[in-house]
Amino acid sequence: MKRVITFGTFDVFHLGHLRILQRAKEMGDYLIVGMSTDHLNFSKKGKYPVYSEEERMEIIKSIRYVDEVFYEESLERKGEYLKKYRADILVMGDDWKGKFDVYSSLCQVIYLPRTPSISTTQIIEKIQKPCQ
C-alpha cells in the first residue's frame, strides 16, 4: 500500500484545497493529512486561522479523499511525522518547491502546481472588501 502525506492549514476551505487533496490521493492508496494547529499557524503567520483547529479537522476528515488526519504541532517535526505515518510520498504545493527536499531520504517529495487564482488570503480580502 502506497502512503501519501501532505500538510496544510486548510483555513476557509476552497477549491484549491480540494484539488491538492484529490491529486495527492491519486498518487497512492492512503492519504494522510497533517493539519496545522491554531498555535502553529499563529507562530508561522502571526495570526490565528478564521476557523478553529477543531472545525478545520472536522472539514478535512469529511473529505472523501482523506483517510487520516492529525494535528501538525511543529514545523521542525516534519521528519518525525513522515516516519511515524510511514509516508512513501510527501506532496506539497509548488509554492514550497525545494523547501522539503531535505526529506527525500525518507520518502519521495512531489510539488504540485497550485490552483490558479485561488488562495485563502484572496478569499478573505474579497469578503472584507466593501461592495462597490
N, CA, C and O atoms as CSV, one atom per row, in Angstrom:
chain,resi,resn,atom,element,x,y,z
A,1,MET,N,N,0.853,-1.181,0.000
A,1,MET,CA,C,0.000,0.000,0.000
A,1,MET,C,C,0.897,1.242,0.000
A,1,MET,O,O,1.789,1.368,0.838
A,2,LYS,N,N,0.658,2.144,-0.931
A,2,LYS,CA,C,1.437,3.382,-1.024
A,2,LYS,C,C,0.754,4.467,-0.189
A,2,LYS,O,O,-0.416,4.790,-0.391
A,3,ARG,N,N,1.529,5.024,0.764
A,3,ARG,CA,C,1.004,6.026,1.696
A,3,ARG,C,C,1.505,7.417,1.305
A,3,ARG,O,O,2.705,7.643,1.145
A,4,VAL,N,N,0.555,8.339,1.157
A,4,VAL,CA,C,0.854,9.712,0.750
A,4,VAL,C,C,0.516,10.624,1.921
A,4,VAL,O,O,-0.482,10.422,2.613
A,5,ILE,N,N,1.363,11.635,2.133
A,5,ILE,CA,C,1.117,12.589,3.213
A,5,ILE,C,C,1.235,14.002,2.663
A,5,ILE,O,O,2.053,14.274,1.784
A,6,THR,N,N,0.417,14.886,3.185
A,6,THR,CA,C,0.520,16.299,2.866
A,6,THR,C,C,0.231,17.100,4.123
A,6,THR,O,O,-0.304,16.574,5.099
A,7,PHE,N,N,0.590,18.373,4.093
A,7,PHE,CA,C,0.429,19.244,5.253
A,7,PHE,C,C,-0.214,20.551,4.826
A,7,PHE,O,O,-0.043,20.994,3.690
A,8,GLY,N,N,-0.953,21.169,5.738
A,8,GLY,CA,C,-1.516,22.481,5.453
A,8,GLY,C,C,-2.368,22.983,6.590
A,8,GLY,O,O,-2.643,22.266,7.553
A,9,THR,N,N,-2.783,24.232,6.461
A,9,THR,CA,C,-3.680,24.838,7.445
A,9,THR,C,C,-5.134,24.565,7.071
A,9,THR,O,O,-5.963,24.293,7.939
A,10,PHE,N,N,-5.436,24.637,5.783
A,10,PHE,CA,C,-6.772,24.367,5.256
A,10,PHE,C,C,-7.835,25.255,5.891
A,10,PHE,O,O,-8.917,24.794,6.253
A,11,ASP,N,N,-7.506,26.532,6.017
A,11,ASP,CA,C,-8.460,27.504,6.561
A,11,ASP,C,C,-9.316,28.041,5.413
A,11,ASP,O,O,-8.838,28.159,4.285
A,12,VAL,N,N,-10.561,28.361,5.693
A,12,VAL,CA,C,-11.517,28.844,4.689
A,12,VAL,C,C,-11.398,27.918,3.462
A,12,VAL,O,O,-10.966,28.329,2.385
A,13,PHE,N,N,-11.792,26.676,3.669
A,13,PHE,CA,C,-11.616,25.605,2.686
A,13,PHE,C,C,-12.167,26.017,1.322
A,13,PHE,O,O,-13.289,26.513,1.213
A,14,HIS,N,N,-11.350,25.799,0.276
A,14,HIS,CA,C,-11.741,26.210,-1.070
A,14,HIS,C,C,-11.317,25.160,-2.097
A,14,HIS,O,O,-10.719,24.141,-1.752
A,15,LEU,N,N,-11.635,25.427,-3.357
A,15,LEU,CA,C,-11.381,24.500,-4.448
A,15,LEU,C,C,-9.903,24.115,-4.558
A,15,LEU,O,O,-9.590,22.965,-4.868
A,16,GLY,N,N,-9.002,25.048,-4.311
A,16,GLY,CA,C,-7.572,24.732,-4.346
A,16,GLY,C,C,-7.206,23.665,-3.329
A,16,GLY,O,O,-6.420,22.764,-3.622
A,17,HIS,N,N,-7.780,23.766,-2.124
A,17,HIS,CA,C,-7.546,22.749,-1.095
A,17,HIS,C,C,-8.061,21.387,-1.569
A,17,HIS,O,O,-7.372,20.373,-1.458
A,18,LEU,N,N,-9.274,21.388,-2.094
A,18,LEU,CA,C,-9.880,20.140,-2.544
A,18,LEU,C,C,-9.045,19.492,-3.641
A,18,LEU,O,O,-8.835,18.279,-3.632
A,19,ARG,N,N,-8.577,20.288,-4.572
A,19,ARG,CA,C,-7.811,19.738,-5.697
A,19,ARG,C,C,-6.468,19.157,-5.262
A,19,ARG,O,O,-6.050,18.130,-5.796
A,20,ILE,N,N,-5.785,19.783,-4.313
A,20,ILE,CA,C,-4.497,19.207,-3.887
A,20,ILE,C,C,-4.727,17.899,-3.142
A,20,ILE,O,O,-3.929,16.969,-3.264
A,21,LEU,N,N,-5.806,17.816,-2.373
A,21,LEU,CA,C,-6.120,16.572,-1.674
A,21,LEU,C,C,-6.484,15.474,-2.683
A,21,LEU,O,O,-6.057,14.328,-2.545
A,22,GLN,N,N,-7.264,15.834,-3.682
A,22,GLN,CA,C,-7.652,14.885,-4.719
A,22,GLN,C,C,-6.430,14.380,-5.487
A,22,GLN,O,O,-6.281,13.176,-5.698
A,23,ARG,N,N,-5.558,15.296,-5.902
A,23,ARG,CA,C,-4.367,14.906,-6.663
A,23,ARG,C,C,-3.399,14.094,-5.808
A,23,ARG,O,O,-2.764,13.164,-6.305
A,24,ALA,N,N,-3.284,14.438,-4.528
A,24,ALA,CA,C,-2.415,13.677,-3.625
A,24,ALA,C,C,-2.936,12.244,-3.477
A,24,ALA,O,O,-2.158,11.290,-3.506
A,25,LYS,N,N,-4.236,12.101,-3.323
A,25,LYS,CA,C,-4.834,10.769,-3.171
A,25,LYS,C,C,-4.591,9.917,-4.420
A,25,LYS,O,O,-4.386,8.708,-4.315
A,26,GLU,N,N,-4.613,10.540,-5.591
A,26,GLU,CA,C,-4.393,9.803,-6.842
A,26,GLU,C,C,-2.988,9.200,-6.926
A,26,GLU,O,O,-2.744,8.311,-7.742
A,27,MET,N,N,-2.071,9.676,-6.093
A,27,MET,CA,C,-0.683,9.192,-6.121
A,27,MET,C,C,-0.462,7.961,-5.262
A,27,MET,O,O,0.618,7.371,-5.288
A,28,GLY,N,N,-1.476,7.567,-4.499
A,28,GLY,CA,C,-1.303,6.413,-3.626
A,28,GLY,C,C,-2.628,5.799,-3.230
A,28,GLY,O,O,-3.680,6.079,-3.806
A,29,ASP,N,N,-2.531,4.948,-2.220
A,29,ASP,CA,C,-3.717,4.224,-1.747
A,29,ASP,C,C,-4.306,4.825,-0.478
A,29,ASP,O,O,-5.482,4.622,-0.177
A,30,TYR,N,N,-3.492,5.561,0.263
A,30,TYR,CA,C,-3.896,6.031,1.593
A,30,TYR,C,C,-3.362,7.447,1.765
A,30,TYR,O,O,-2.157,7.676,1.671
A,31,LEU,N,N,-4.263,8.400,2.020
A,31,LEU,CA,C,-3.855,9.801,2.172
A,31,LEU,C,C,-3.957,10.247,3.619
A,31,LEU,O,O,-5.003,10.139,4.258
A,32,ILE,N,N,-2.834,10.754,4.115
A,32,ILE,CA,C,-2.717,11.265,5.475
A,32,ILE,C,C,-2.506,12.774,5.379
A,32,ILE,O,O,-1.696,13.242,4.580
A,33,VAL,N,N,-3.235,13.529,6.193
A,33,VAL,CA,C,-3.128,14.983,6.182
A,33,VAL,C,C,-2.683,15.470,7.551
A,33,VAL,O,O,-3.314,15.178,8.566
A,34,GLY,N,N,-1.579,16.222,7.563
A,34,GLY,CA,C,-1.134,16.909,8.770
A,34,GLY,C,C,-1.689,18.320,8.725
A,34,GLY,O,O,-1.295,19.119,7.876
A,35,MET,N,N,-2.596,18.627,9.630
A,35,MET,CA,C,-3.254,19.930,9.643
A,35,MET,C,C,-2.671,20.808,10.756
A,35,MET,O,O,-2.640,20.415,11.922
A,36,SER,N,N,-2.216,21.986,10.379
A,36,SER,CA,C,-1.590,22.904,11.338
A,36,SER,C,C,-2.537,23.252,12.478
A,36,SER,O,O,-3.707,23.564,12.256
A,37,THR,N,N,-2.015,23.195,13.702
A,37,THR,CA,C,-2.805,23.634,14.849
A,37,THR,C,C,-2.942,25.158,14.816
A,37,THR,O,O,-2.214,25.841,14.096
A,38,ASP,N,N,-3.871,25.670,15.595
A,38,ASP,CA,C,-4.030,27.124,15.706
A,38,ASP,C,C,-2.721,27.759,16.181
A,38,ASP,O,O,-2.297,28.792,15.661
A,39,HIS,N,N,-2.092,27.132,17.170
A,39,HIS,CA,C,-0.840,27.666,17.728
A,39,HIS,C,C,0.268,27.710,16.679
A,39,HIS,O,O,0.987,28.704,16.573
A,40,LEU,N,N,0.407,26.618,15.895
A,40,LEU,CA,C,1.431,26.584,14.855
A,40,LEU,C,C,1.156,27.668,13.813
A,40,LEU,O,O,2.078,28.358,13.376
A,41,ASN,N,N,-0.094,27.818,13.420
A,41,ASN,CA,C,-0.431,28.839,12.428
A,41,ASN,C,C,-0.089,30.232,12.946
A,41,ASN,O,O,0.431,31.063,12.201
A,42,PHE,N,N,-0.377,30.488,14.215
A,42,PHE,CA,C,-0.053,31.797,14.800
A,42,PHE,C,C,1.462,32.015,14.806
A,42,PHE,O,O,1.935,33.111,14.508
A,43,SER,N,N,2.215,30.977,15.143
A,43,SER,CA,C,3.675,31.135,15.189
A,43,SER,C,C,4.255,31.367,13.789
A,43,SER,O,O,5.272,32.049,13.659
A,44,LYS,N,N,3.627,30.812,12.731
A,44,LYS,CA,C,4.109,30.982,11.350
A,44,LYS,C,C,3.689,32.325,10.759
A,44,LYS,O,O,4.484,33.003,10.108
A,45,LYS,N,N,2.427,32.703,10.993
A,45,LYS,CA,C,1.847,33.832,10.271
A,45,LYS,C,C,1.481,35.034,11.141
A,45,LYS,O,O,1.098,36.086,10.630
A,46,GLY,N,N,1.602,34.865,12.460
A,46,GLY,CA,C,1.264,35.968,13.351
A,46,GLY,C,C,-0.232,36.205,13.478
A,46,GLY,O,O,-0.658,37.261,13.945
A,47,LYS,N,N,-1.029,35.229,13.065
A,47,LYS,CA,C,-2.489,35.342,13.203
A,47,LYS,C,C,-3.080,33.944,13.292
A,47,LYS,O,O,-2.498,32.961,12.835
A,48,TYR,N,N,-4.256,33.896,13.896
A,48,TYR,CA,C,-4.959,32.630,14.013
A,48,TYR,C,C,-5.829,32.411,12.781
A,48,TYR,O,O,-6.255,33.376,12.146
A,49,PRO,N,N,-6.095,31.160,12.439
A,49,PRO,CA,C,-6.990,30.886,11.315
A,49,PRO,C,C,-8.404,31.408,11.602
A,49,PRO,O,O,-8.773,31.633,12.754
A,50,VAL,N,N,-9.174,31.593,10.545
A,50,VAL,CA,C,-10.577,32.006,10.683
A,50,VAL,C,C,-11.352,30.915,11.408
A,50,VAL,O,O,-12.114,31.190,12.335
A,51,TYR,N,N,-11.148,29.665,10.972
A,51,TYR,CA,C,-11.819,28.531,11.598
A,51,TYR,C,C,-10.886,27.878,12.599
A,51,TYR,O,O,-9.681,27.781,12.365
A,52,SER,N,N,-11.444,27.429,13.716
A,52,SER,CA,C,-10.636,26.788,14.759
A,52,SER,C,C,-10.092,25.450,14.250
A,52,SER,O,O,-10.581,24.899,13.264
A,53,GLU,N,N,-9.083,24.950,14.935
A,53,GLU,CA,C,-8.497,23.675,14.535
A,53,GLU,C,C,-9.520,22.546,14.605
A,53,GLU,O,O,-9.464,21.616,13.800
A,54,GLU,N,N,-10.445,22.610,15.542
A,54,GLU,CA,C,-11.481,21.580,15.646
A,54,GLU,C,C,-12.411,21.627,14.437
A,54,GLU,O,O,-12.777,20.586,13.891
A,55,GLU,N,N,-12.795,22.843,14.016
A,55,GLU,CA,C,-13.666,22.983,12.843
A,55,GLU,C,C,-12.944,22.527,11.580
A,55,GLU,O,O,-13.513,21.817,10.750
A,56,ARG,N,N,-11.692,22.938,11.444
A,56,ARG,CA,C,-10.916,22.542,10.262
A,56,ARG,C,C,-10.700,21.034,10.234
A,56,ARG,O,O,-10.741,20.425,9.165
A,57,MET,N,N,-10.469,20.423,11.400
A,57,MET,CA,C,-10.293,18.973,11.491
A,57,MET,C,C,-11.560,18.263,11.011
A,57,MET,O,O,-11.479,17.289,10.263
A,58,GLU,N,N,-12.703,18.738,11.430
A,58,GLU,CA,C,-13.972,18.119,11.017
A,58,GLU,C,C,-14.170,18.223,9.504
A,58,GLU,O,O,-14.618,17.272,8.863
A,59,ILE,N,N,-13.835,19.378,8.945
A,59,ILE,CA,C,-13.949,19.566,7.491
A,59,ILE,C,C,-13.033,18.599,6.757
A,59,ILE,O,O,-13.476,17.904,5.842
A,60,ILE,N,N,-11.757,18.544,7.144
A,60,ILE,CA,C,-10.780,17.696,6.442
A,60,ILE,C,C,-11.152,16.219,6.574
A,60,ILE,O,O,-11.040,15.463,5.609
A,61,LYS,N,N,-11.592,15.808,7.759
A,61,LYS,CA,C,-11.994,14.413,7.966
A,61,LYS,C,C,-13.150,14.014,7.056
A,61,LYS,O,O,-13.280,12.846,6.688
A,62,SER,N,N,-13.982,14.974,6.697
A,62,SER,CA,C,-15.174,14.661,5.901
A,62,SER,C,C,-14.890,14.547,4.398
A,62,SER,O,O,-15.760,14.122,3.638
A,63,ILE,N,N,-13.695,14.918,3.969
A,63,ILE,CA,C,-13.347,14.858,2.552
A,63,ILE,C,C,-13.097,13.399,2.168
A,63,ILE,O,O,-12.322,12.705,2.828
A,64,ARG,N,N,-13.740,12.944,1.121
A,64,ARG,CA,C,-13.669,11.522,0.763
A,64,ARG,C,C,-12.279,11.046,0.370
A,64,ARG,O,O,-12.002,9.850,0.450
A,65,TYR,N,N,-11.403,11.939,-0.050
A,65,TYR,CA,C,-10.057,11.539,-0.459
A,65,TYR,C,C,-9.139,11.293,0.738
A,65,TYR,O,O,-8.098,10.652,0.598
A,66,VAL,N,N,-9.513,11.790,1.893
A,66,VAL,CA,C,-8.662,11.765,3.086
A,66,VAL,C,C,-8.956,10.523,3.924
A,66,VAL,O,O,-10.105,10.250,4.270
A,67,ASP,N,N,-7.902,9.778,4.242
A,67,ASP,CA,C,-8.051,8.573,5.049
A,67,ASP,C,C,-7.740,8.817,6.527
A,67,ASP,O,O,-8.298,8.151,7.399
A,68,GLU,N,N,-6.851,9.771,6.807
A,68,GLU,CA,C,-6.433,10.018,8.187
A,68,GLU,C,C,-5.947,11.458,8.312
A,68,GLU,O,O,-5.306,11.991,7.407
A,69,VAL,N,N,-6.266,12.084,9.457
A,69,VAL,CA,C,-5.838,13.463,9.712
A,69,VAL,C,C,-5.228,13.518,11.106
A,69,VAL,O,O,-5.697,12.851,12.028
A,70,PHE,N,N,-4.184,14.316,11.247
A,70,PHE,CA,C,-3.608,14.538,12.568
A,70,PHE,C,C,-3.226,16.011,12.688
A,70,PHE,O,O,-3.096,16.714,11.686
A,71,TYR,N,N,-3.049,16.467,13.922
A,71,TYR,CA,C,-2.636,17.842,14.171
A,71,TYR,C,C,-1.127,17.969,14.001
A,71,TYR,O,O,-0.361,17.270,14.664
A,72,GLU,N,N,-0.706,18.859,13.113
A,72,GLU,CA,C,0.714,19.187,12.980
A,72,GLU,C,C,1.000,20.281,13.996
A,72,GLU,O,O,0.455,21.381,13.906
A,73,GLU,N,N,1.852,19.977,14.956
A,73,GLU,CA,C,2.118,20.909,16.049
A,73,GLU,C,C,3.413,21.686,15.888
A,73,GLU,O,O,3.618,22.699,16.556
A,74,SER,N,N,4.301,21.213,14.993
A,74,SER,CA,C,5.606,21.860,14.839
A,74,SER,C,C,6.174,21.602,13.455
A,74,SER,O,O,6.160,20.469,12.975
A,75,LEU,N,N,6.673,22.651,12.811
A,75,LEU,CA,C,7.316,22.503,11.504
A,75,LEU,C,C,8.582,21.668,11.605
A,75,LEU,O,O,8.946,20.964,10.664
A,76,GLU,N,N,9.246,21.749,12.744
A,76,GLU,CA,C,10.506,21.036,12.945
A,76,GLU,C,C,10.304,19.529,13.076
A,76,GLU,O,O,11.277,18.776,13.041
A,77,ARG,N,N,9.068,19.078,13.226
A,77,ARG,CA,C,8.795,17.651,13.416
A,77,ARG,C,C,8.362,16.945,12.127
A,77,ARG,O,O,7.901,15.805,12.176
A,78,LYS,N,N,8.504,17.612,10.974
A,78,LYS,CA,C,8.067,17.019,9.704
A,78,LYS,C,C,8.680,15.628,9.494
A,78,LYS,O,O,7.969,14.680,9.163
A,79,GLY,N,N,9.988,15.510,9.684
A,79,GLY,CA,C,10.647,14.221,9.507
A,79,GLY,C,C,10.072,13.159,10.427
A,79,GLY,O,O,9.873,12.014,10.021
A,80,GLU,N,N,9.810,13.538,11.655
A,80,GLU,CA,C,9.216,12.629,12.635
A,80,GLU,C,C,7.827,12.177,12.158
A,80,GLU,O,O,7.489,10.997,12.251
A,81,TYR,N,N,7.027,13.123,11.648
A,81,TYR,CA,C,5.691,12.778,11.138
A,81,TYR,C,C,5.795,11.828,9.942
A,81,TYR,O,O,5.017,10.879,9.837
A,82,LEU,N,N,6.740,12.075,9.051
A,82,LEU,CA,C,6.907,11.214,7.875
A,82,LEU,C,C,7.227,9.782,8.301
A,82,LEU,O,O,6.706,8.827,7.724
A,83,LYS,N,N,8.083,9.638,9.310
A,83,LYS,CA,C,8.427,8.309,9.812
A,83,LYS,C,C,7.256,7.660,10.546
A,83,LYS,O,O,6.937,6.494,10.313
A,84,LYS,N,N,6.622,8.422,11.431
A,84,LYS,CA,C,5.515,7.891,12.230
A,84,LYS,C,C,4.398,7.353,11.341
A,84,LYS,O,O,3.851,6.284,11.610
A,85,TYR,N,N,4.057,8.093,10.281
A,85,TYR,CA,C,2.946,7.698,9.405
A,85,TYR,C,C,3.423,6.873,8.205
A,85,TYR,O,O,2.643,6.586,7.297
A,86,ARG,N,N,4.702,6.495,8.205
A,86,ARG,CA,C,5.285,5.627,7.178
A,86,ARG,C,C,4.964,6.123,5.771
A,86,ARG,O,O,4.495,5.363,4.923
A,87,ALA,N,N,5.223,7.401,5.537
A,87,ALA,CA,C,4.918,8.022,4.244
A,87,ALA,C,C,5.863,7.527,3.156
A,87,ALA,O,O,7.076,7.446,3.348
A,88,ASP,N,N,5.276,7.200,2.011
A,88,ASP,CA,C,6.057,6.861,0.829
A,88,ASP,C,C,6.266,8.094,-0.037
A,88,ASP,O,O,7.277,8.223,-0.726
A,89,ILE,N,N,5.284,9.004,0.011
A,89,ILE,CA,C,5.321,10.218,-0.802
A,89,ILE,C,C,4.866,11.400,0.044
A,89,ILE,O,O,3.857,11.319,0.745
A,90,LEU,N,N,5.612,12.493,-0.025
A,90,LEU,CA,C,5.207,13.767,0.570
A,90,LEU,C,C,4.774,14.668,-0.579
A,90,LEU,O,O,5.543,14.902,-1.511
A,91,VAL,N,N,3.546,15.173,-0.516
A,91,VAL,CA,C,3.013,16.060,-1.544
A,91,VAL,C,C,2.791,17.436,-0.936
A,91,VAL,O,O,2.167,17.573,0.117
A,92,MET,N,N,3.317,18.462,-1.620
A,92,MET,CA,C,3.115,19.839,-1.193
A,92,MET,C,C,2.847,20.702,-2.426
A,92,MET,O,O,3.173,20.313,-3.547
A,93,GLY,N,N,2.250,21.879,-2.209
A,93,GLY,CA,C,2.051,22.820,-3.299
A,93,GLY,C,C,3.380,23.364,-3.773
A,93,GLY,O,O,4.339,23.435,-3.005
A,94,ASP,N,N,3.440,23.751,-5.051
A,94,ASP,CA,C,4.719,24.193,-5.607
A,94,ASP,C,C,5.185,25.557,-5.097
A,94,ASP,O,O,6.280,26.004,-5.438
A,95,ASP,N,N,4.359,26.221,-4.280
A,95,ASP,CA,C,4.846,27.427,-3.613
A,95,ASP,C,C,5.895,27.077,-2.560
A,95,ASP,O,O,6.586,27.961,-2.054
A,96,TRP,N,N,6.015,25.792,-2.230
A,96,TRP,CA,C,7.013,25.300,-1.276
A,96,TRP,C,C,8.184,24.634,-1.991
A,96,TRP,O,O,9.036,24.037,-1.333
A,97,LYS,N,N,8.248,24.719,-3.302
A,97,LYS,CA,C,9.251,23.994,-4.102
A,97,LYS,C,C,10.660,24.137,-3.522
A,97,LYS,O,O,11.150,25.242,-3.289
A,98,GLY,N,N,11.284,22.995,-3.301
A,98,GLY,CA,C,12.645,22.941,-2.782
A,98,GLY,C,C,12.746,22.930,-1.266
A,98,GLY,O,O,13.751,22.472,-0.722
A,99,LYS,N,N,11.734,23.422,-0.576
A,99,LYS,CA,C,11.802,23.559,0.885
A,99,LYS,C,C,11.761,22.222,1.632
A,99,LYS,O,O,12.201,22.131,2.778
A,100,PHE,N,N,11.228,21.187,0.975
A,100,PHE,CA,C,11.103,19.900,1.653
A,100,PHE,C,C,12.002,18.827,1.037
A,100,PHE,O,O,11.884,17.648,1.370
A,101,ASP,N,N,12.890,19.233,0.146
A,101,ASP,CA,C,13.808,18.279,-0.485
A,101,ASP,C,C,14.682,17.570,0.543
A,101,ASP,O,O,15.161,16.465,0.290
A,102,VAL,N,N,14.890,18.184,1.681
A,102,VAL,CA,C,15.696,17.595,2.748
A,102,VAL,C,C,15.109,16.250,3.203
A,102,VAL,O,O,15.822,15.429,3.781
A,103,TYR,N,N,13.815,16.023,2.946
A,103,TYR,CA,C,13.164,14.781,3.373
A,103,TYR,C,C,13.183,13.696,2.291
A,103,TYR,O,O,12.579,12.638,2.468
A,104,SER,N,N,13.864,13.947,1.187
A,104,SER,CA,C,13.874,12.979,0.087
A,104,SER,C,C,14.575,11.675,0.448
A,104,SER,O,O,14.434,10.683,-0.267
A,105,SER,N,N,15.329,11.661,1.550
A,105,SER,CA,C,15.928,10.405,2.009
A,105,SER,C,C,14.905,9.543,2.760
A,105,SER,O,O,15.110,8.343,2.942
A,106,LEU,N,N,13.801,10.170,3.193
A,106,LEU,CA,C,12.757,9.442,3.926
A,106,LEU,C,C,11.626,8.972,3.013
A,106,LEU,O,O,11.021,7.925,3.246
A,107,CYS,N,N,11.345,9.765,1.963
A,107,CYS,CA,C,10.258,9.441,1.042
A,107,CYS,C,C,10.422,10.280,-0.222
A,107,CYS,O,O,11.254,11.185,-0.280
A,108,GLN,N,N,9.627,9.967,-1.215
A,108,GLN,CA,C,9.623,10.766,-2.441
A,108,GLN,C,C,8.924,12.098,-2.131
A,108,GLN,O,O,7.899,12.118,-1.449
A,109,VAL,N,N,9.476,13.202,-2.631
A,109,VAL,CA,C,8.904,14.527,-2.408
A,109,VAL,C,C,8.397,15.061,-3.747
A,109,VAL,O,O,9.147,15.157,-4.718
A,110,ILE,N,N,7.106,15.406,-3.776
A,110,ILE,CA,C,6.484,15.897,-5.008
A,110,ILE,C,C,5.809,17.229,-4.724
A,110,ILE,O,O,5.081,17.375,-3.742
A,111,TYR,N,N,6.061,18.199,-5.599
A,111,TYR,CA,C,5.426,19.518,-5.501
A,111,TYR,C,C,4.403,19.638,-6.627
A,111,TYR,O,O,4.741,19.489,-7.801
A,112,LEU,N,N,3.162,19.905,-6.264
A,112,LEU,CA,C,2.095,20.042,-7.255
A,112,LEU,C,C,1.792,21.504,-7.528
A,112,LEU,O,O,1.837,22.327,-6.614
A,113,PRO,N,N,1.483,21.839,-8.786
A,113,PRO,CA,C,1.095,23.221,-9.094
A,113,PRO,C,C,-0.164,23.608,-8.329
A,113,PRO,O,O,-1.096,22.816,-8.190
A,114,ARG,N,N,-0.169,24.834,-7.842
A,114,ARG,CA,C,-1.346,25.354,-7.133
A,114,ARG,C,C,-2.454,25.650,-8.133
A,114,ARG,O,O,-2.203,25.896,-9.313
A,115,THR,N,N,-3.678,25.623,-7.637
A,115,THR,CA,C,-4.819,26.008,-8.466
A,115,THR,C,C,-4.714,27.503,-8.719
A,115,THR,O,O,-4.652,28.280,-7.767
A,116,PRO,N,N,-4.692,27.928,-9.985
A,116,PRO,CA,C,-4.507,29.354,-10.295
A,116,PRO,C,C,-5.606,30.242,-9.707
A,116,PRO,O,O,-6.776,29.862,-9.654
A,117,SER,N,N,-5.199,31.420,-9.274
A,117,SER,CA,C,-6.117,32.488,-8.837
A,117,SER,C,C,-6.978,32.128,-7.638
A,117,SER,O,O,-8.056,32.694,-7.461
A,118,ILE,N,N,-6.515,31.188,-6.805
A,118,ILE,CA,C,-7.270,30.847,-5.594
A,118,ILE,C,C,-6.309,30.812,-4.415
A,118,ILE,O,O,-5.291,30.119,-4.446
A,119,SER,N,N,-6.644,31.565,-3.382
A,119,SER,CA,C,-5.904,31.465,-2.126
A,119,SER,C,C,-6.818,31.916,-1.001
A,119,SER,O,O,-7.737,32.710,-1.206
A,120,THR,N,N,-6.551,31.401,0.184
A,120,THR,CA,C,-7.340,31.787,1.350
A,120,THR,C,C,-7.238,33.289,1.579
A,120,THR,O,O,-8.234,33.945,1.884
A,121,THR,N,N,-6.032,33.830,1.431
A,121,THR,CA,C,-5.834,35.270,1.637
A,121,THR,C,C,-6.699,36.074,0.677
A,121,THR,O,O,-7.338,37.044,1.084
A,122,GLN,N,N,-6.726,35.680,-0.604
A,122,GLN,CA,C,-7.554,36.393,-1.585
A,122,GLN,C,C,-9.030,36.312,-1.231
A,122,GLN,O,O,-9.753,37.300,-1.360
A,123,ILE,N,N,-9.482,35.153,-0.789
A,123,ILE,CA,C,-10.895,34.987,-0.425
A,123,ILE,C,C,-11.245,35.884,0.753
A,123,ILE,O,O,-12.285,36.543,0.738
A,124,ILE,N,N,-10.400,35.918,1.765
A,124,ILE,CA,C,-10.652,36.754,2.943
A,124,ILE,C,C,-10.677,38.223,2.548
A,124,ILE,O,O,-11.541,38.972,3.004
A,125,GLU,N,N,-9.731,38.646,1.699
A,125,GLU,CA,C,-9.716,40.046,1.239
A,125,GLU,C,C,-10.968,40.388,0.464
A,125,GLU,O,O,-11.505,41.487,0.607
A,126,LYS,N,N,-11.443,39.467,-0.354
A,126,LYS,CA,C,-12.660,39.690,-1.140
A,126,LYS,C,C,-13.873,39.843,-0.215
A,126,LYS,O,O,-14.727,40.699,-0.448
A,127,ILE,N,N,-13.946,39.034,0.809
A,127,ILE,CA,C,-15.049,39.091,1.775
A,127,ILE,C,C,-15.020,40.431,2.521
A,127,ILE,O,O,-16.065,41.038,2.755
A,128,GLN,N,N,-13.823,40.882,2.889
A,128,GLN,CA,C,-13.687,42.116,3.659
A,128,GLN,C,C,-13.881,43.383,2.842
A,128,GLN,O,O,-14.164,44.440,3.406
A,129,LYS,N,N,-13.733,43.298,1.524
A,129,LYS,CA,C,-13.850,44.457,0.655
A,129,LYS,C,C,-15.310,44.914,0.618
A,129,LYS,O,O,-16.205,44.109,0.362
A,130,PRO,N,N,-15.552,46.202,0.873
A,130,PRO,CA,C,-16.943,46.682,0.819
A,130,PRO,C,C,-17.491,46.595,-0.598
A,130,PRO,O,O,-16.753,46.732,-1.574
A,131,CYS,N,N,-18.789,46.366,-0.696
A,131,CYS,CA,C,-19.444,46.300,-2.010
A,131,CYS,C,C,-19.286,47.618,-2.739
A,131,CYS,O,O,-19.371,48.687,-2.135
A,132,GLN,N,N,-19.055,47.539,-4.042
A,132,GLN,CA,C,-18.854,48.750,-4.827
A,132,GLN,C,C,-19.973,48.934,-5.809
A,132,GLN,O,O,-19.978,49.906,-6.565
